Amino acid sequence: MEQDPPKAKARKKRGRVAALDLGAVRVGVAVADDLGFMAHPRGFLAAKPRPELLAKLTELVREEGITRFVVGLPLDMRGSEGEAARRARDVAQAICDATGCEIELWDERLTTVQAQRALTASGLKKAKARARIDEASAVTILQAWLDRRR
């Protein structure tokens, strides 16, 4: 009597998480490591034109195995949403539609300040620090999100 071959156990592959710090000119990008412990900078993308931004993010999804984006939501110091938050929600929806990834909005209050302090502490001169602030903010957003999940 023949036996059926053993069934392979289906493994659900966990995707990686990326964070975006949305700006009017640039979008900072950070990606979590495979284990989901550390955020790593991936530079920045031009915010406009939007179709180009969405195409680059779709490429990032394919190359890095991204399944979720954590998008910085710019709230005011009272926690209220203004025009910038409305724009961030609009861009986040466009990213979801273009990539098919899950989107999580994350309160980004003070992330730029934290990123500036970290860059200054690392010894970067002001001009170089200014050029890297967007990705550093994305790293700060992602690391806070990762730490919160642990």
N, C-alpha and C positions, 0 to 999 in steps of 0.2 A: 504494500500500500504506500503510495506516494504522499509525502507530507507537503503541505503548502510552505512556500518559502517564508522565513520570518518577515514580519512586517517591519519596515523601517520606521523608527519613531520620528515623527515630524518634529523638527526643532523650529521654534519660532525665533527668527533672528531679530534680536533687538537692534533697532536703528540708533544712530547717533543723534545728538541734539546740537543745534547751532543757535547762537544768539545774535541778534541784530540790534545795533544802536542806530536808529533812523535819524538822519539829519537832512536838512534841506539840500545840501551839496553832496555829502558823502554818507555812506552806510557802513558802519564798522561791523566786522564779522569775527566771530569766535566760534570754535568747534570743540566739543567735549572729546576727551580721549575715549578709547573703546570701552573702558570700564566705567565711564561716567563719573570720574573723580575730579579731573582737572580740566579747566578751560584753557584753550590754546588760541592765540591770535591768528587770524587769517587775513589780515590787512583790511582794506576797505574797497567798496565798489562805488561808482558814481551813482548818485540818487536819480539822476535824470539822463536820458529819457527813461520813463518807467518801463516800457517794453524791454529795453536792454537790461535793466536791473533784474527784471523777472526772468529773463533768459539766463543771466549769469547765476541767479539763485537756483534755477532748475538744473543747471550744469553742476553746481555745488552739491545738490541733492544726489545726483547720479554718481559723482566722483567720490563723495565722502559717506554715502549711505545715510543721509540725513532723513529722519522721519518726523522730526518736530523742530519748530522754530520758537524760541523764546524771544519775543519782541518787546523792547523797552517802551513802556507807556509813560509819557511825560506828564505827570500830575503836578499841580502846584503844591506849595508847602502845606496847604490845608487838606490835601488829598482830593481836591476837585479837578474835574477835567475841563480843559479849555480847548481852544482851536487846535493846538499842537497835538493834543490827545485824540481829537477827532480825526486829524490827518493820519496819525499813527494807526488808528483802527482801520481806516480806509486802506492804507498800504498793506496792513496785516491781512485783510480780507483778500486783496489782490494776490498776495503771496500764497495764501491758502489755495485760491482758485487755480493759480498757475502751476503750483508744485504738487498739490494733493497732500501736502504735509499738514500735520496738526499744528495749530498756532496757540501759544500761551502768551498772554500779555503780562508783563512784569513791571511793577512800580520801579521806575528808574531814578527816582529822586536822589540826588546827591551822588549818582554814579560818576558823573563827570568830575566832580570834586575829588572823589576817591581815586579815580584814574589819574588825575593831574598830580595828586600827592605821590602816588606810586611811581609815576614816571620821573618826578623830581627826585624822589629817594633813590631811584636807580642811577642817577647821575647824568641823565640826558640833558643836553642844553635845551633852552626854551624852544628854539626853532625846530629841532628834531622832535621834541616832546609834542609840540603842536601838530606835527604831521602824523603822529601816532595816537592821538587822543581818541579818535573814533574807535579804533580796534581795541584800545585799552578799556574804553567804556563798555564795549561788547563783552570783553573778558570779565569785567567786574559784574555785569548783569548775569552772565552765564555761571560764574563761580558762585554767586549768591544763590542762584536757582539750584545748582547742584548741591550746595551745602544744605539748603533747606530740605531737599528730598532725602537726605541721609538721616 
